[in-house]
Structures are given as structure tokens and as C-alpha cells.
Amino acid sequence: MQPQSRFDCCVGEHNHLLFVLSLLLSVLALVYGAILTLTTVCHPIFFMDVILLPDDCSDVYHDFQIALCFVSAVYCLVLATLLLGLLCNQCMLISLGETGQEWRMSHTSCCRPWKSDRPYSRGILRNWLTFVSCQRY
């Protein structure tokens, strides 16, 4: 079972776990870096007395370097959103026990994703246990 990513390239069965982990870590790193940058550039507030979040970013365009940092942080958040969508897609495919190619080839209807007539599907929990333990079908 070889999952295909949205970028029309195959991720091998042996690399699928690493691919999903790299998506997860990329999203976390991009969001963390963007929040650090935005709280440095903008006026921060404390959320629950522990977490700093940006509050007022109205004066970021007064200095070119600060504006560049602000725009870079916004681009990081956009990229993190796209990668999060790809990660959610991979999580859905793992839960269903299908590859991207099988998903695109199947009939699309409103109740299709939850039918159990897929040959490799063992249920959501067993699909995830199989995926994490790197067992082969």
C-alpha cells in the first residue's frame, strides 16, 4: 500500500510513518516560530498567565525589518495551514485504510468514506495500530 501525496509523488510504504511525522513536526515548528516572531514584533498579551500571544500589530509597518519579520510570520502561518490540511488528509486516509490513489478511484458519495467494503480496512483503531507499528498487510 503506497500512499500518494497531493504533489503527485508516491510516498513509499516504508516511509509513510516518517512522512506523517515530518508533516506533524513541520506544522508545529512553523506555528511555534510564527507565534514567537509575532509576539516579538507585535505587542504581546498573556493567555492564561503562561502563553504569550500577539495582540496589537498596528505599528509593524513603521520599520522595514519589523515589517519583513511580520510578513514572514504570516507566510509561515499560511504554509502551516496548507501542511495541516495535508496532514488531516493523510490521517483520514490512514483511518480509512486507503491510499490516495484508491480514494480518488473510488466512487464519491456522501456516505462512501464510512463504508467498510475496503479490502485493507480493519477499522479505525486497528488501522492506526497497524500504521504506528509499521506492520505490513
C-alpha positions as CSV (number, residue, x, y, z in Angstrom):
1,M,0.0,0.0,0.0
2,Q,1.7,3.2,-1.2
3,P,0.1,6.4,-0.2
4,Q,0.3,9.3,-2.7
5,S,0.6,12.8,-1.6
6,R,-1.1,15.8,-3.2
7,F,2.0,16.7,-5.1
8,D,1.7,13.7,-7.5
9,C,4.6,11.8,-6.0
10,C,4.5,8.5,-4.2
11,V,5.5,8.1,-0.6
12,G,6.7,4.6,-0.2
13,E,5.1,2.3,2.3
14,H,8.3,2.2,4.4
15,N,8.5,6.0,4.5
16,H,4.8,6.7,5.2
17,L,5.2,7.0,9.0
18,L,8.2,9.3,8.6
19,F,6.2,11.4,6.1
20,V,3.3,11.8,8.5
21,L,5.7,12.6,11.4
22,S,7.5,15.2,9.2
23,L,4.2,16.8,8.4
24,L,3.3,17.0,12.1
25,L,6.7,18.4,13.1
26,S,6.7,20.9,10.3
27,V,3.3,22.2,11.3
28,L,4.3,22.5,14.9
29,A,7.6,24.2,14.1
30,L,6.0,26.7,11.7
31,V,3.3,27.7,14.1
32,Y,5.8,27.9,17.0
33,G,8.2,30.1,15.0
34,A,5.4,32.3,13.7
35,I,4.0,32.8,17.2
36,L,7.5,33.6,18.6
37,T,8.0,36.1,15.7
38,L,4.6,37.7,16.1
39,T,4.9,38.1,19.9
40,T,8.3,39.7,19.4
41,V,7.2,42.1,16.7
42,C,3.7,42.9,18.0
43,H,2.5,43.9,21.4
44,P,2.1,40.6,23.3
45,I,-0.6,39.6,25.8
46,F,-0.6,36.8,28.3
47,F,-3.1,34.0,27.7
48,M,-3.8,32.1,30.9
49,D,-0.7,33.7,32.5
50,V,1.6,31.3,30.7
51,I,1.3,31.7,26.9
52,L,2.3,34.9,25.0
53,L,0.1,35.7,22.1
54,P,0.2,38.8,19.7
55,D,-2.4,41.4,20.5
56,D,-1.8,44.7,18.6
57,C,0.2,44.6,15.3
58,S,-0.8,48.1,14.2
59,D,2.6,49.6,14.2
60,V,4.6,46.8,12.5
61,Y,5.0,48.7,9.2
62,H,6.9,51.7,10.6
63,D,10.2,49.8,10.3
64,F,11.2,47.8,7.2
65,Q,12.9,45.0,9.2
66,I,9.9,44.6,11.6
67,A,7.5,44.5,8.6
68,L,9.6,41.9,6.9
69,C,9.5,39.7,10.1
70,F,5.8,40.2,10.4
71,V,5.1,39.2,6.7
72,S,7.4,36.2,7.1
73,A,5.5,35.0,10.2
74,V,2.2,35.4,8.3
75,Y,3.6,33.3,5.4
76,C,4.7,30.7,7.9
77,L,1.1,30.5,9.2
78,V,-0.2,30.1,5.7
79,L,2.2,27.3,4.9
80,A,1.4,25.7,8.3
81,T,-2.3,25.8,7.3
82,L,-1.6,24.1,4.0
83,L,0.5,21.4,5.6
84,L,-2.1,20.9,8.3
85,G,-4.7,20.2,5.5
86,L,-2.3,17.7,4.0
87,L,-1.8,16.1,7.5
88,C,-5.5,15.9,8.0
89,N,-5.9,14.2,4.6
90,Q,-3.2,11.6,5.5
91,C,-4.9,11.0,8.9
92,M,-8.2,10.4,7.1
93,L,-6.6,8.0,4.6
94,I,-4.9,6.1,7.4
95,S,-8.2,5.9,9.4
96,L,-10.0,4.5,6.3
97,G,-7.2,2.1,5.3
98,E,-6.9,3.5,1.8
99,T,-4.3,5.2,-0.3
100,G,-4.7,8.5,-2.1
101,Q,-5.0,6.7,-5.4
102,E,-7.7,4.3,-4.0
103,W,-9.6,7.3,-2.6
104,R,-9.5,9.1,-6.0
105,M,-10.5,6.0,-7.9
106,S,-13.5,5.2,-5.6
107,H,-17.0,6.4,-6.1
108,T,-17.5,9.6,-4.3
109,S,-20.8,10.0,-2.5
110,C,-21.8,11.4,0.9
111,C,-21.6,8.1,2.7
112,R,-18.7,6.5,0.8
113,P,-16.0,7.3,3.3
114,W,-17.6,5.3,6.1
115,K,-18.5,2.1,4.2
116,S,-16.5,-0.9,5.2
117,D,-16.1,-2.6,1.8
118,R,-12.4,-1.6,1.5
119,P,-10.0,-4.6,1.3
120,Y,-7.3,-3.2,3.6
121,S,-9.6,-1.5,6.2
122,R,-9.6,-3.2,9.6
123,G,-11.4,-0.4,11.5
124,I,-10.1,3.0,12.5
125,L,-8.2,1.8,15.7
126,R,-6.6,-1.2,14.1
127,N,-5.6,0.8,11.0
128,W,-3.8,3.2,13.3
129,L,-2.2,0.5,15.3
130,T,-1.0,-1.2,12.1
131,F,0.3,2.2,10.8
132,V,2.2,3.1,14.0
133,S,3.7,-0.4,14.5
134,C,4.8,-0.5,10.8
135,Q,3.2,-3.8,10.1
136,R,2.5,-4.8,6.5
137,Y,-0.7,-6.0,5.1
